[in-house]
Amino acid sequence: QVQLVQSGGGLVQTGGSLRLSCTASVNILTISTMGWYRQRPGNERELVATMSGGGSTNYADSVKGRFTISRVSTRNTLFLQMNSLKPEDTAVYYCYAALFPPRWGQGTQVTVSS
């Protein structure tokens, strides 16, 4: 069974940076799409960024220009570099893999203090 293990996150001040990592138990180049979602308090889970197997990326408007999704295929690891963080970025962040059934990481808390 494919597993996604997340690391990173934590507490940072407004304007700071954090990097999230997600390591898969399979070759990530075989996964059509991987990405990051987040769930802010009182809200539904929302898309943050995705990357296709071919390397195409997609970002939510709210994070464009601040967040960067990337990967190191030899390490089967997906990253989310988050810069210029804002209090509204506070959420639990989840790694996602478009498999059947879809796979999710365990979630990582990101808290941005004002």
Disulfide bonds with the S-S distance in Angstrom:
Cys22-Cys95 2.01
